[in-house]
Amino acid sequence: MKIYKNLKIEKKHRNSVVAIGNFDGIHLGHQKVLNQAKIKSKKERLPFGLITFEPMPLMFFNSKVKNHRINQLNQKIYQLQKLKLDFLVIIKFNKKFSLFSAEYFIKKMIKDKIQSRYIFVSKNFRFGKNRKGNIALLKNYEKKLGYKTIVISPLNKSKKIISSTIIRKKIANGNINEAIKLLGRPWSIEGKVIKGKKRGRLIGFPTCNIKIGDYIIPKLGVYSVIVETKQFKKSGIANIGYRPTFNGLNLLLEVNIFGINKNLYNKVIKVEFLKFIRAEKKFKNLEHLKKQIKLDVKQAKK
């Protein structure tokens, strides 16, 4: 999969089938859009790609939205590679780009630069300055600019539409099992291990500490997890929260990896959330905390 961070698209990737959107999470609904586009590209013998935006427009326009992402860009790229796209266009969403009209986006970017033949979008797709562009506008320019707009209806599971918004709510409420079903895989956080206060080590449960960055914040508490690095893949237990027993002030993800007791500072690890065990709480003392962690570990290993 060729990755473009500008609109200088190689000739072999022009006259293509493209999907357009944020595609945060690459959930089952997104996969439906991409698979339909892929089928079309094979039938028409055209290259197949995705146009996405970075940072996500909502986070660009609203500086108060700090924790919103289901996936980081590197995770999105990894999932797209598995879906065997020919190319990915990552458009830098900045002030200049946000001021382009919807018509400019269609004429200059989709047609002149990328030269799309088929455009796959979801029915609520909006684009251009003040989000004035929509499906109707795309269709208005079809004959003039020689492309076809294909609108993919949302994917339903148990009579409910699958969307990134719904998945964020599931994660925020601790409904990890439900989020997994809608994503089609475990939800995960990737990050670099940072130095902590080593309190976990003192009570016999050493942890890897990770800052959550701009990921959506899951319900605070304890989870059973799988931890993956380039060297190993192990089960574990994680706590996400402020560590009230120690009067902590900063949100932190702490992970105890079963069977691993070595320094992982500055290593990037992936933490897959499998099951919510309990909410975060403040304990009277370290002995009470230690006793509860033992119970949590037992629950996580079930």
Secondary structure, 3 states (H helix, E strand, C coil): CEEECCCCCCHHHCCEEEEECCCCCCCHHHHHHHHHHHHHHHHHCCCEEEEEEECCHHHHHCCCCCCCECCCHHHHHHHHHHCCCCEEEEEECCHHHHCCCHHHHHHHHHHHHCCEEEEEEECCCCECHHHCECHHHHHHCHHHHCCEEEEECCCEECCEECCHHHHHHHHHCCCHHHHHHHHCCCEEEEEECECCCCHHHHCCCCCEEECCCCECCCCCEEEEEEEECCCCEEEEEEEEECCHHHCCCCCEEEEEECCCCCCCCCCEEEEEEEEEEEECCCCCCHHHHHHHHHHHHHHHCC
